[in-house]
């Protein structure tokens, strides 16, 4: 995953944790292969993920 995209996702997760949210939302790219790669990367960080039509949900 591109470093800028990875950093943006990490920032979304950090902000959600600071605000004591139960999840962080990452907007899908529309490309299934890219979205799957994003999910695998987030899971490798130790988080669980769920998806709907428009977002990848990172469960905190």
N, CA, C and O atoms as a GROMACS GRO file, in nm:
protein
  240
    1UNK      N    1   0.086  -0.117   0.000
    1UNK     CA    2   0.000   0.000   0.000
    1UNK      C    3   0.090   0.124   0.000
    1UNK      O    4   0.196   0.126   0.064
    2UNK      N    5   0.048   0.224  -0.070
    2UNK     CA    6   0.124   0.348  -0.081
    2UNK      C    7   0.139   0.412   0.057
    2UNK      O    8   0.044   0.412   0.135
    3UNK      N    9   0.256   0.466   0.087
    3UNK     CA   10   0.284   0.521   0.220
    3UNK      C   11   0.190   0.633   0.261
    3UNK      O   12   0.151   0.640   0.378
    4UNK      N   13   0.151   0.720   0.168
    4UNK     CA   14   0.060   0.830   0.202
    4UNK      C   15  -0.077   0.776   0.239
    4UNK      O   16  -0.140   0.824   0.333
    5UNK      N   17  -0.124   0.677   0.165
    5UNK     CA   18  -0.254   0.617   0.194
    5UNK      C   19  -0.247   0.545   0.329
    5UNK      O   20  -0.340   0.555   0.410
    6UNK      N   21  -0.139   0.473   0.353
    6UNK     CA   22  -0.123   0.401   0.479
    6UNK      C   23  -0.123   0.500   0.595
    6UNK      O   24  -0.189   0.475   0.696
    7UNK      N   25  -0.052   0.608   0.582
    7UNK     CA   26  -0.045   0.708   0.690
    7UNK      C   27  -0.183   0.770   0.714
    7UNK      O   28  -0.220   0.794   0.828
    8UNK      N   29  -0.259   0.796   0.608
    8UNK     CA   30  -0.393   0.853   0.624
    8UNK      C   31  -0.484   0.757   0.699
    8UNK      O   32  -0.564   0.800   0.783
    9UNK      N   33  -0.474   0.629   0.669
    9UNK     CA   34  -0.556   0.529   0.738
    9UNK      C   35  -0.514   0.519   0.884
    9UNK      O   36  -0.599   0.511   0.973
   10UNK      N   37  -0.384   0.519   0.910
   10UNK     CA   38  -0.336   0.515   1.048
   10UNK      C   39  -0.388   0.636   1.126
   10UNK      O   40  -0.426   0.622   1.243
   11UNK      N   41  -0.390   0.752   1.063
   11UNK     CA   42  -0.438   0.875   1.128
   11UNK      C   43  -0.587   0.863   1.161
   11UNK      O   44  -0.629   0.905   1.269
   12UNK      N   45  -0.666   0.808   1.069
   12UNK     CA   46  -0.809   0.788   1.096
   12UNK      C   47  -0.829   0.696   1.216
   12UNK      O   48  -0.915   0.722   1.301
   13UNK      N   49  -0.749   0.589   1.224
   13UNK     CA   50  -0.760   0.496   1.336
   13UNK      C   51  -0.720   0.564   1.467
   13UNK      O   52  -0.787   0.550   1.568
   14UNK      N   53  -0.609   0.638   1.463
   14UNK     CA   54  -0.563   0.710   1.583
   14UNK      C   55  -0.668   0.809   1.632
   14UNK      O   56  -0.694   0.817   1.752
   15UNK      N   57  -0.730   0.883   1.541
   15UNK     CA   58  -0.832   0.980   1.579
   15UNK      C   59  -0.954   0.912   1.639
   15UNK      O   60  -1.012   0.961   1.736
   16UNK      N   61  -0.994   0.799   1.582
   16UNK     CA   62  -1.109   0.726   1.634
   16UNK      C   63  -1.080   0.674   1.775
   16UNK      O   64  -1.168   0.675   1.862
   17UNK      N   65  -0.958   0.628   1.797
   17UNK     CA   66  -0.920   0.580   1.930
   17UNK      C   67  -0.922   0.696   2.030
   17UNK      O   68  -0.974   0.680   2.141
   18UNK      N   69  -0.867   0.810   1.992
   18UNK     CA   70  -0.865   0.927   2.080
   18UNK      C   71  -1.006   0.972   2.118
   18UNK      O   72  -1.031   1.015   2.231
   19UNK      N   73  -1.098   0.960   2.024
   19UNK     CA   74  -1.237   1.002   2.049
   19UNK      C   75  -1.321   0.891   2.111
   19UNK      O   76  -1.441   0.908   2.135
   20UNK      N   77  -1.256   0.778   2.138
   20UNK     CA   78  -1.320   0.662   2.201
   20UNK      C   79  -1.435   0.605   2.119
   20UNK      O   80  -1.537   0.564   2.174
   21UNK      N   81  -1.418   0.605   1.988
   21UNK     CA   82  -1.516   0.544   1.899
   21UNK      C   83  -1.493   0.393   1.897
   21UNK      O   84  -1.384   0.345   1.930
   22UNK      N   85  -1.595   0.318   1.859
   22UNK     CA   86  -1.581   0.173   1.851
   22UNK      C   87  -1.526   0.127   1.716
   22UNK      O   88  -1.490   0.011   1.700
   23UNK      N   89  -1.520   0.219   1.620
   23UNK     CA   90  -1.470   0.184   1.487
   23UNK      C   91  -1.421   0.309   1.415
   23UNK      O   92  -1.451   0.422   1.453
   24UNK      N   93  -1.344   0.286   1.309
   24UNK     CA   94  -1.302   0.391   1.218
   24UNK      C   95  -1.350   0.352   1.079
   24UNK      O   96  -1.350   0.234   1.044
   25UNK      N   97  -1.392   0.450   1.000
   25UNK     CA   98  -1.439   0.422   0.864
   25UNK      C   99  -1.336   0.471   0.763
   25UNK      O  100  -1.284   0.581   0.773
   26UNK      N  101  -1.310   0.384   0.666
   26UNK     CA  102  -1.220   0.418   0.555
   26UNK      C  103  -1.302   0.404   0.427
   26UNK      O  104  -1.356   0.296   0.399
   27UNK      N  105  -1.312   0.511   0.350
   27UNK     CA  106  -1.390   0.506   0.226
   27UNK      C  107  -1.324   0.410   0.126
   27UNK      O  108  -1.203   0.413   0.107
   28UNK      N  109  -1.407   0.327   0.064
   28UNK     CA  110  -1.356   0.232  -0.035
   28UNK      C  111  -1.309   0.306  -0.161
   28UNK      O  112  -1.357   0.415  -0.192
   29UNK      N  113  -1.217   0.244  -0.231
   29UNK     CA  114  -1.162   0.303  -0.353
   29UNK      C  115  -1.248   0.273  -0.475
   29UNK      O  116  -1.242   0.345  -0.574
   30UNK      N  117  -1.326   0.166  -0.467
   30UNK     CA  118  -1.404   0.123  -0.582
   30UNK      C  119  -1.337   0.012  -0.661
   30UNK      O  120  -1.399  -0.050  -0.747
   31UNK      N  121  -1.211  -0.012  -0.633
   31UNK     CA  122  -1.136  -0.121  -0.697
   31UNK      C  123  -1.128  -0.235  -0.595
   31UNK      O  124  -1.066  -0.221  -0.490
   32UNK      N  125  -1.191  -0.347  -0.626
   32UNK     CA  126  -1.198  -0.459  -0.532
   32UNK      C  127  -1.063  -0.511  -0.487
   32UNK      O  128  -1.046  -0.544  -0.370
   33UNK      N  129  -0.966  -0.517  -0.578
   33UNK     CA  130  -0.833  -0.567  -0.544
   33UNK      C  131  -0.763  -0.472  -0.446
   33UNK      O  132  -0.697  -0.516  -0.352
   34UNK      N  133  -0.778  -0.344  -0.469
   34UNK     CA  134  -0.716  -0.244  -0.381
   34UNK      C  135  -0.783  -0.249  -0.244
   34UNK      O  136  -0.715  -0.246  -0.141
   35UNK      N  137  -0.915  -0.255  -0.242
   35UNK     CA  138  -0.988  -0.262  -0.115
   35UNK      C  139  -0.950  -0.387  -0.035
   35UNK      O  140  -0.936  -0.380   0.087
   36UNK      N  141  -0.934  -0.500  -0.103
   36UNK     CA  142  -0.891  -0.623  -0.036
   36UNK      C  143  -0.751  -0.608   0.021
   36UNK      O  144  -0.723  -0.655   0.132
   37UNK      N  145  -0.662  -0.544  -0.052
   37UNK     CA  146  -0.526  -0.521  -0.004
   37UNK      C  147  -0.526  -0.430   0.119
   37UNK      O  148  -0.450  -0.452   0.213
   38UNK      N  149  -0.612  -0.329   0.118
   38UNK     CA  150  -0.624  -0.240   0.234
   38UNK      C  151  -0.673  -0.319   0.355
   38UNK      O  152  -0.620  -0.303   0.464
   39UNK      N  153  -0.773  -0.405   0.335
   39UNK     CA  154  -0.824  -0.487   0.445
   39UNK      C  155  -0.716  -0.578   0.501
   39UNK      O  156  -0.701  -0.590   0.623
   40UNK      N  157  -0.642  -0.643   0.414
   40UNK     CA  158  -0.535  -0.734   0.459
   40UNK      C  159  -0.428  -0.658   0.538
   40UNK      O  160  -0.376  -0.708   0.638
   41UNK      N  161  -0.394  -0.538   0.492
   41UNK     CA  162  -0.294  -0.457   0.561
   41UNK      C  163  -0.343  -0.418   0.700
   41UNK      O  164  -0.269  -0.430   0.798
   42UNK      N  165  -0.467  -0.373   0.709
   42UNK     CA  166  -0.523  -0.333   0.839
   42UNK      C  167  -0.530  -0.454   0.932
   42UNK      O  168  -0.500  -0.442   1.051
   43UNK      N  169  -0.570  -0.569   0.879
   43UNK     CA  170  -0.573  -0.691   0.961
   43UNK      C  171  -0.434  -0.729   1.009
   43UNK      O  172  -0.419  -0.781   1.120
   44UNK      N  173  -0.331  -0.703   0.928
   44UNK     CA  174  -0.194  -0.736   0.970
   44UNK      C  175  -0.149  -0.648   1.086
   44UNK      O  176  -0.056  -0.683   1.158
   45UNK      N  177  -0.215  -0.534   1.106
   45UNK     CA  178  -0.187  -0.446   1.220
   45UNK      C  179  -0.256  -0.495   1.347
   45UNK      O  180  -0.235  -0.439   1.455
   46UNK      N  181  -0.340  -0.600   1.334
   46UNK     CA  182  -0.406  -0.656   1.451
   46UNK      C  183  -0.551  -0.613   1.469
   46UNK      O  184  -0.611  -0.646   1.571
   47UNK      N  185  -0.607  -0.541   1.374
   47UNK     CA  186  -0.747  -0.498   1.382
   47UNK      C  187  -0.836  -0.592   1.303
   47UNK      O  188  -0.791  -0.659   1.209
   48UNK      N  189  -0.962  -0.597   1.341
   48UNK     CA  190  -1.062  -0.669   1.261
   48UNK      C  191  -1.129  -0.568   1.170
   48UNK      O  192  -1.144  -0.451   1.206
   49UNK      N  193  -1.169  -0.613   1.052
   49UNK     CA  194  -1.234  -0.524   0.956
   49UNK      C  195  -1.366  -0.584   0.911
   49UNK      O  196  -1.385  -0.706   0.911
   50UNK      N  197  -1.456  -0.497   0.872
   50UNK     CA  198  -1.583  -0.535   0.812
   50UNK      C  199  -1.605  -0.439   0.696
   50UNK      O  200  -1.549  -0.329   0.694
   51UNK      N  201  -1.686  -0.480   0.599
   51UNK     CA  202  -1.709  -0.395   0.481
   51UNK      C  203  -1.858  -0.383   0.452
   51UNK      O  204  -1.936  -0.474   0.478
   52UNK      N  205  -1.895  -0.269   0.398
   52UNK     CA  206  -2.026  -0.252   0.337
   52UNK      C  207  -2.002  -0.193   0.198
   52UNK      O  208  -1.888  -0.190   0.151
   53UNK      N  209  -2.106  -0.146   0.133
   53UNK     CA  210  -2.088  -0.099  -0.007
   53UNK      C  211  -1.991   0.017  -0.021
   53UNK      O  212  -1.919   0.024  -0.120
   54UNK      N  213  -1.986   0.107   0.078
   54UNK     CA  214  -1.906   0.227   0.061
   54UNK      C  215  -1.786   0.238   0.151
   54UNK      O  216  -1.697   0.319   0.124
   55UNK      N  217  -1.779   0.159   0.258
   55UNK     CA  218  -1.674   0.178   0.357
   55UNK      C  219  -1.612   0.047   0.404
   55UNK      O  220  -1.674  -0.059   0.399
   56UNK      N  221  -1.488   0.058   0.448
   56UNK     CA  222  -1.421  -0.046   0.524
   56UNK      C  223  -1.426   0.000   0.668
   56UNK      O  224  -1.380   0.110   0.700
   57UNK      N  225  -1.481  -0.081   0.756
   57UNK     CA  226  -1.493  -0.047   0.896
   57UNK      C  227  -1.379  -0.115   0.971
   57UNK      O  228  -1.361  -0.237   0.960
   58UNK      N  229  -1.304  -0.038   1.048
   58UNK     CA  230  -1.196  -0.092   1.130
   58UNK      C  231  -1.250  -0.099   1.272
   58UNK      O  232  -1.278   0.004   1.333
   59UNK      N  233  -1.265  -0.221   1.324
   59UNK     CA  234  -1.321  -0.240   1.456
   59UNK      C  235  -1.211  -0.223   1.560
   59UNK      O  236  -1.108  -0.291   1.555
   60UNK      N  237  -1.233  -0.132   1.654
   60UNK     CA  238  -1.130  -0.099   1.754
   60UNK      C  239  -1.153  -0.170   1.885
   60UNK      O  240  -1.074  -0.153   1.979
   0.00000   0.00000   0.00000
